[in-house]
Amino acid sequence: MASEPAYLLALKAYSKSRYGTADDVKSILDDFTNESDRGAVMLAATGVEDMLEYEILKRLPVLQTDNAARKQMFEQDGPISSFSLKIKMAYALGIIDKDYRKRIDLIREIRNACAHCRKPISLAVPEFQAVVKVVIADMLPGLINQEPSTLRSAFVITTSFVSHYIVTGEKVEGEEAQTAFWERLQTQEGS
């Protein structure tokens, strides 16, 4: 089997790299601001998928140190290679509950629609908007009847609440919990 060219290996390595610094967080926010609806939704959904993988890895210690085994599990046709399979594994391991499993599966469906739709897709498209509204309805009900740009922001915020739940088990639902979440986040940024 021929080895892949260096430029392709470099691209693959870059695309799999994770954020790790405060500057990275700023670039994430810039990405969301500069992206189309399609791009912002895909980035937000990929963040949820990354958090699932992170939490699954925490519970499978051999995969933390054995790179070859980790690749076999999470890459190509591995048993935890797709977003869908990560959702199933996270549920089986008790990382997420049944309600969040359904919510994350909808986020996955939205991400897949963005990735595979041949037509232009944005939050101005009623079919797309309807599913996004379902995802944000429980967490940000006051925003479901807003303009597409607000829906986009609400989707991104909702995915951050979902990611927080995946990592901590804490549900950020309701106005009081959301206010506390944002206050903690601002305190951490000021540190």
ZIPEDA-V147757 format. One record per residue. N is the residue number from 1. RES is the residue in one letter. SS is DSSP state (H for helix, E for strand, L for the rest). OMEGA is omega in degrees with one decimal (NA if undefined). NEAR is the number of other ideal C-beta (glycine too) atoms within 12 Angstrom. Layout:
BEGIN
n-><N N>
res-><RES RES>
ss-><SS SS>
omega-><OMEGA OMEGA>
near-><NEAR NEAR>
END
This chain:
BEGIN
n-><1 2 3 4 5 6 7 8 9 10 11 12 13 14 15 16 17 18 19 20 21 22 23 24 25 26 27 28 29 30 31 32 33 34 35 36 37 38 39 40 41 42 43 44 45 46 47 48 49 50 51 52 53 54 55 56 57 58 59 60 61 62 63 64 65 66 67 68 69 70 71 72 73 74 75 76 77 78 79 80 81 82 83 84 85 86 87 88 89 90 91 92 93 94 95 96 97 98 99 100 101 102 103 104 105 106 107 108 109 110 111 112 113 114 115 116 117 118 119 120 121 122 123 124 125 126 127 128 129 130 131 132 133 134 135 136 137 138 139 140 141 142 143 144 145 146 147 148 149 150 151 152 153 154 155 156 157 158 159 160 161 162 163 164 165 166 167 168 169 170 171 172 173 174 175 176 177 178 179 180 181 182 183 184 185 186 187 188 189 190 191>
res-><M A S E P A Y L L A L K A Y S K S R Y G T A D D V K S I L D D F T N E S D R G A V M L A A T G V E D M L E Y E I L K R L P V L Q T D N A A R K Q M F E Q D G P I S S F S L K I K M A Y A L G I I D K D Y R K R I D L I R E I R N A C A H C R K P I S L A V P E F Q A V V K V V I A D M L P G L I N Q E P S T L R S A F V I T T S F V S H Y I V T G E K V E G E E A Q T A F W E R L Q T Q E G S>
ss-><L L L L L H H H H H H H H H H H L L L L L H H H H H H H H H H H H H L L H H H H H H H H H H H H H H H H H H H H H H H L H H H H H L H H H H H H H H L L L L L L L L H H H H H H H H H H L L L L L H H H H H H H H H H H H H H H H H H H L L L L L L L L L H H H H H H H H H H H H L L L H H H L L L L H H H H H H H H H H H H H H H H H H H H H L L L L L L H H H H H H H H H H H H H H H H L>
omega-><-179.0 177.8 -179.0 177.7 -177.7 -178.6 178.8 175.9 179.6 178.2 179.7 179.0 179.5 -176.5 179.1 -178.4 -177.2 174.8 -179.0 -176.7 176.7 176.8 177.3 179.8 177.5 179.9 175.3 -178.9 176.1 178.7 -179.4 -179.2 -174.0 -176.8 169.1 174.7 -179.5 -178.7 -179.2 179.5 179.1 177.7 -179.2 179.8 177.8 175.2 177.1 178.5 178.3 179.8 175.6 -179.9 -179.8 -177.9 175.3 179.2 179.2 -176.8 179.0 -169.6 179.6 -178.0 178.4 -176.5 -177.6 -176.5 -179.4 179.1 178.4 178.7 179.3 -178.6 -169.6 -176.7 179.4 -175.7 -179.5 -176.8 176.9 -172.4 -175.7 176.2 -179.7 -179.9 176.4 177.2 179.7 -179.5 179.3 177.3 -179.8 179.7 179.7 178.5 179.5 176.9 -174.8 -179.8 179.7 175.3 178.9 -179.0 -179.0 177.1 175.0 176.3 177.4 179.8 178.3 178.2 -179.8 177.1 178.8 -176.3 -170.2 -178.9 -179.8 179.2 172.7 -179.5 178.2 179.4 171.0 179.1 -174.3 -178.7 179.3 -178.7 -177.7 -178.9 177.1 179.1 177.4 -178.7 -175.6 -172.3 -177.0 -173.5 -177.5 -173.8 -179.2 -176.5 -173.8 -179.9 -177.7 177.6 179.8 -179.2 177.6 176.5 178.1 178.0 179.5 177.4 180.0 178.4 178.6 178.9 176.1 175.2 179.3 177.8 177.4 178.4 -179.0 -175.3 -172.8 -173.7 -179.0 177.8 179.8 -177.8 -178.4 -174.3 -178.3 179.8 180.0 178.0 178.7 178.9 -178.2 177.3 177.2 -179.7 178.7 177.6 179.1 179.3 -179.5 -178.3 NA>
near-><3 5 7 12 10 10 10 13 13 13 13 16 13 11 12 18 14 19 20 10 11 14 11 14 19 14 18 27 22 14 22 28 17 12 22 21 32 30 22 36 45 32 34 40 40 34 37 43 37 27 35 42 37 25 31 35 28 17 19 25 12 14 25 17 11 15 15 13 19 23 17 18 26 31 21 13 12 20 21 32 21 23 31 22 25 37 37 22 31 39 25 20 22 16 32 33 20 14 17 36 28 19 35 40 32 32 45 34 27 43 36 24 28 34 20 13 20 8 12 13 29 26 36 18 22 14 18 30 30 19 30 44 30 26 41 38 22 26 34 32 19 18 28 25 15 20 16 27 20 22 36 37 26 35 46 40 30 41 43 33 38 45 36 29 32 38 24 19 15 18 23 32 25 16 15 12 20 27 14 19 27 19 15 18 19 12 11 12 13 9 8>
END
